[in-house]
Amino acid sequence: MTEDWYEQMIEEPIRNLVKLLRDNGFNTTCSCGHEMEIECGFFPGDDIKRLDDLLFNSEHRNYSLTWHIDRVDGYLSSGLFIKIRRC
């Protein structure tokens, strides 16, 4: 992925965080700069602690992580929403 892709496809307010997550192995599937929200593929395990450490060590202090499981057309999928709170 090139920097141009990020500039063309990801809204500015959330672009650096999407890049940080992707560069560290988290597959983002959707993001919204207006809401400061990111959805990424997620499987339970050690990744939640690694993700929390990554966000906290990148100076994010106010956020929520919400894991969801959906069944669509008979298939299970899971994901994780990351919501950055502006204080």
mmCIF file of the C-alpha atoms, coordinates in Angstrom:
data_MODEL
# 
_entry.id   MODEL 
# 
loop_
_atom_site.group_PDB 
_atom_site.id 
_atom_site.type_symbol 
_atom_site.label_atom_id 
_atom_site.label_alt_id 
_atom_site.label_comp_id 
_atom_site.label_asym_id 
_atom_site.label_entity_id 
_atom_site.label_seq_id 
_atom_site.pdbx_PDB_ins_code 
_atom_site.Cartn_x 
_atom_site.Cartn_y 
_atom_site.Cartn_z 
_atom_site.occupancy 
_atom_site.B_iso_or_equiv 
_atom_site.pdbx_formal_charge 
_atom_site.auth_seq_id 
_atom_site.auth_comp_id 
_atom_site.auth_asym_id 
_atom_site.auth_atom_id 
_atom_site.pdbx_PDB_model_num 
ATOM 1  C CA . MET A 1 1  ? 0.000   0.000   0.000  1.00 0.00 ? 1  MET A CA 1 
ATOM 2  C CA . THR A 1 2  ? 1.309   3.410   -0.871 1.00 0.00 ? 2  THR A CA 1 
ATOM 3  C CA . GLU A 1 3  ? 0.899   6.690   0.935  1.00 0.00 ? 3  GLU A CA 1 
ATOM 4  C CA . ASP A 1 4  ? -1.251  7.856   -2.003 1.00 0.00 ? 4  ASP A CA 1 
ATOM 5  C CA . TRP A 1 5  ? -3.783  5.093   -1.218 1.00 0.00 ? 5  TRP A CA 1 
ATOM 6  C CA . TYR A 1 6  ? -4.171  6.370   2.332  1.00 0.00 ? 6  TYR A CA 1 
ATOM 7  C CA . GLU A 1 7  ? -4.619  9.947   1.106  1.00 0.00 ? 7  GLU A CA 1 
ATOM 8  C CA . GLN A 1 8  ? -7.212  8.920   -1.484 1.00 0.00 ? 8  GLN A CA 1 
ATOM 9  C CA . MET A 1 9  ? -9.177  6.372   0.544  1.00 0.00 ? 9  MET A CA 1 
ATOM 10 C CA . ILE A 1 10 ? -8.931  7.354   4.238  1.00 0.00 ? 10 ILE A CA 1 
ATOM 11 C CA . GLU A 1 11 ? -10.311 10.568  5.724  1.00 0.00 ? 11 GLU A CA 1 
ATOM 12 C CA . GLU A 1 12 ? -7.660  12.879  7.173  1.00 0.00 ? 12 GLU A CA 1 
ATOM 13 C CA . PRO A 1 13 ? -8.713  12.914  10.831 1.00 0.00 ? 13 PRO A CA 1 
ATOM 14 C CA . ILE A 1 14 ? -8.335  9.123   11.136 1.00 0.00 ? 14 ILE A CA 1 
ATOM 15 C CA . ARG A 1 15 ? -5.704  8.427   8.432  1.00 0.00 ? 15 ARG A CA 1 
ATOM 16 C CA . ASN A 1 16 ? -2.638  8.177   10.674 1.00 0.00 ? 16 ASN A CA 1 
ATOM 17 C CA . LEU A 1 17 ? -4.359  5.804   13.082 1.00 0.00 ? 17 LEU A CA 1 
ATOM 18 C CA . VAL A 1 18 ? -5.556  3.537   10.244 1.00 0.00 ? 18 VAL A CA 1 
ATOM 19 C CA . LYS A 1 19 ? -1.994  3.445   8.902  1.00 0.00 ? 19 LYS A CA 1 
ATOM 20 C CA . LEU A 1 20 ? -0.592  2.722   12.371 1.00 0.00 ? 20 LEU A CA 1 
ATOM 21 C CA . LEU A 1 21 ? -3.017  -0.179  12.847 1.00 0.00 ? 21 LEU A CA 1 
ATOM 22 C CA . ARG A 1 22 ? -2.369  -1.652  9.397  1.00 0.00 ? 22 ARG A CA 1 
ATOM 23 C CA . ASP A 1 23 ? 1.404   -1.278  9.754  1.00 0.00 ? 23 ASP A CA 1 
ATOM 24 C CA . ASN A 1 24 ? 1.143   -3.298  12.969 1.00 0.00 ? 24 ASN A CA 1 
ATOM 25 C CA . GLY A 1 25 ? -0.866  -6.195  11.552 1.00 0.00 ? 25 GLY A CA 1 
ATOM 26 C CA . PHE A 1 26 ? -4.455  -5.103  12.293 1.00 0.00 ? 26 PHE A CA 1 
ATOM 27 C CA . ASN A 1 27 ? -6.692  -5.394  9.232  1.00 0.00 ? 27 ASN A CA 1 
ATOM 28 C CA . THR A 1 28 ? -9.003  -2.378  9.128  1.00 0.00 ? 28 THR A CA 1 
ATOM 29 C CA . THR A 1 29 ? -12.220 -2.860  7.172  1.00 0.00 ? 29 THR A CA 1 
ATOM 30 C CA . CYS A 1 30 ? -13.975 0.472   7.612  1.00 0.00 ? 30 CYS A CA 1 
ATOM 31 C CA . SER A 1 31 ? -13.226 3.893   9.084  1.00 0.00 ? 31 SER A CA 1 
ATOM 32 C CA . CYS A 1 32 ? -14.956 7.213   9.591  1.00 0.00 ? 32 CYS A CA 1 
ATOM 33 C CA . GLY A 1 33 ? -12.962 10.370  10.286 1.00 0.00 ? 33 GLY A CA 1 
ATOM 34 C CA . HIS A 1 34 ? -16.074 12.320  11.279 1.00 0.00 ? 34 HIS A CA 1 
ATOM 35 C CA . GLU A 1 35 ? -17.027 9.811   13.983 1.00 0.00 ? 35 GLU A CA 1 
ATOM 36 C CA . MET A 1 36 ? -13.377 8.902   14.725 1.00 0.00 ? 36 MET A CA 1 
ATOM 37 C CA . GLU A 1 37 ? -14.337 5.240   14.485 1.00 0.00 ? 37 GLU A CA 1 
ATOM 38 C CA . ILE A 1 38 ? -12.536 2.278   12.940 1.00 0.00 ? 38 ILE A CA 1 
ATOM 39 C CA . GLU A 1 39 ? -13.704 -1.283  12.374 1.00 0.00 ? 39 GLU A CA 1 
ATOM 40 C CA . CYS A 1 40 ? -11.150 -4.016  12.016 1.00 0.00 ? 40 CYS A CA 1 
ATOM 41 C CA . GLY A 1 41 ? -11.135 -7.779  11.761 1.00 0.00 ? 41 GLY A CA 1 
ATOM 42 C CA . PHE A 1 42 ? -10.616 -9.299  15.164 1.00 0.00 ? 42 PHE A CA 1 
ATOM 43 C CA . PHE A 1 43 ? -10.170 -12.698 16.673 1.00 0.00 ? 43 PHE A CA 1 
ATOM 44 C CA . PRO A 1 44 ? -10.100 -13.086 20.454 1.00 0.00 ? 44 PRO A CA 1 
ATOM 45 C CA . GLY A 1 45 ? -6.802  -13.737 22.127 1.00 0.00 ? 45 GLY A CA 1 
ATOM 46 C CA . ASP A 1 46 ? -3.622  -11.819 22.742 1.00 0.00 ? 46 ASP A CA 1 
ATOM 47 C CA . ASP A 1 47 ? -4.446  -9.316  19.982 1.00 0.00 ? 47 ASP A CA 1 
ATOM 48 C CA . ILE A 1 48 ? -6.694  -7.270  22.303 1.00 0.00 ? 48 ILE A CA 1 
ATOM 49 C CA . LYS A 1 49 ? -3.816  -6.551  24.697 1.00 0.00 ? 49 LYS A CA 1 
ATOM 50 C CA . ARG A 1 50 ? -1.458  -5.838  21.797 1.00 0.00 ? 50 ARG A CA 1 
ATOM 51 C CA . LEU A 1 51 ? -4.021  -3.447  20.290 1.00 0.00 ? 51 LEU A CA 1 
ATOM 52 C CA . ASP A 1 52 ? -4.605  -1.682  23.613 1.00 0.00 ? 52 ASP A CA 1 
ATOM 53 C CA . ASP A 1 53 ? -0.840  -1.304  24.129 1.00 0.00 ? 53 ASP A CA 1 
ATOM 54 C CA . LEU A 1 54 ? -0.442  0.040   20.588 1.00 0.00 ? 54 LEU A CA 1 
ATOM 55 C CA . LEU A 1 55 ? -3.164  2.666   21.045 1.00 0.00 ? 55 LEU A CA 1 
ATOM 56 C CA . PHE A 1 56 ? -2.044  3.707   24.527 1.00 0.00 ? 56 PHE A CA 1 
ATOM 57 C CA . ASN A 1 57 ? 1.636   3.887   23.569 1.00 0.00 ? 57 ASN A CA 1 
ATOM 58 C CA . SER A 1 58 ? 0.636   6.030   20.566 1.00 0.00 ? 58 SER A CA 1 
ATOM 59 C CA . GLU A 1 59 ? -0.728  8.585   23.046 1.00 0.00 ? 59 GLU A CA 1 
ATOM 60 C CA . HIS A 1 60 ? -4.427  7.769   22.680 1.00 0.00 ? 60 HIS A CA 1 
ATOM 61 C CA . ARG A 1 61 ? -5.998  8.036   26.122 1.00 0.00 ? 61 ARG A CA 1 
ATOM 62 C CA . ASN A 1 62 ? -9.750  8.035   25.511 1.00 0.00 ? 62 ASN A CA 1 
ATOM 63 C CA . TYR A 1 63 ? -11.147 5.231   23.396 1.00 0.00 ? 63 TYR A CA 1 
ATOM 64 C CA . SER A 1 64 ? -13.402 2.216   23.486 1.00 0.00 ? 64 SER A CA 1 
ATOM 65 C CA . LEU A 1 65 ? -12.945 -1.221  21.941 1.00 0.00 ? 65 LEU A CA 1 
ATOM 66 C CA . THR A 1 66 ? -16.153 -3.081  21.117 1.00 0.00 ? 66 THR A CA 1 
ATOM 67 C CA . TRP A 1 67 ? -16.057 -6.633  19.824 1.00 0.00 ? 67 TRP A CA 1 
ATOM 68 C CA . HIS A 1 68 ? -19.007 -7.828  17.779 1.00 0.00 ? 68 HIS A CA 1 
ATOM 69 C CA . ILE A 1 69 ? -20.084 -11.144 16.305 1.00 0.00 ? 69 ILE A CA 1 
ATOM 70 C CA . ASP A 1 70 ? -22.517 -11.248 13.403 1.00 0.00 ? 70 ASP A CA 1 
ATOM 71 C CA . ARG A 1 71 ? -24.126 -14.027 11.438 1.00 0.00 ? 71 ARG A CA 1 
ATOM 72 C CA . VAL A 1 72 ? -24.765 -12.988 7.828  1.00 0.00 ? 72 VAL A CA 1 
ATOM 73 C CA . ASP A 1 73 ? -26.105 -15.409 5.227  1.00 0.00 ? 73 ASP A CA 1 
ATOM 74 C CA . GLY A 1 74 ? -25.300 -18.283 7.554  1.00 0.00 ? 74 GLY A CA 1 
ATOM 75 C CA . TYR A 1 75 ? -21.655 -17.292 8.128  1.00 0.00 ? 75 TYR A CA 1 
ATOM 76 C CA . LEU A 1 76 ? -20.171 -16.022 11.366 1.00 0.00 ? 76 LEU A CA 1 
ATOM 77 C CA . SER A 1 77 ? -17.963 -12.984 11.244 1.00 0.00 ? 77 SER A CA 1 
ATOM 78 C CA . SER A 1 78 ? -16.407 -11.013 14.029 1.00 0.00 ? 78 SER A CA 1 
ATOM 79 C CA . GLY A 1 79 ? -14.899 -7.590  14.189 1.00 0.00 ? 79 GLY A CA 1 
ATOM 80 C CA . LEU A 1 80 ? -13.776 -4.880  16.506 1.00 0.00 ? 80 LEU A CA 1 
ATOM 81 C CA . PHE A 1 81 ? -14.875 -1.257  16.534 1.00 0.00 ? 81 PHE A CA 1 
ATOM 82 C CA . ILE A 1 82 ? -12.370 1.294   17.787 1.00 0.00 ? 82 ILE A CA 1 
ATOM 83 C CA . LYS A 1 83 ? -13.953 4.577   18.863 1.00 0.00 ? 83 LYS A CA 1 
ATOM 84 C CA . ILE A 1 84 ? -11.619 7.481   19.612 1.00 0.00 ? 84 ILE A CA 1 
ATOM 85 C CA . ARG A 1 85 ? -13.226 9.981   21.978 1.00 0.00 ? 85 ARG A CA 1 
ATOM 86 C CA . ARG A 1 86 ? -12.366 13.636  21.585 1.00 0.00 ? 86 ARG A CA 1 
ATOM 87 C CA . CYS A 1 87 ? -12.072 15.342  24.930 1.00 0.00 ? 87 CYS A CA 1 
# 
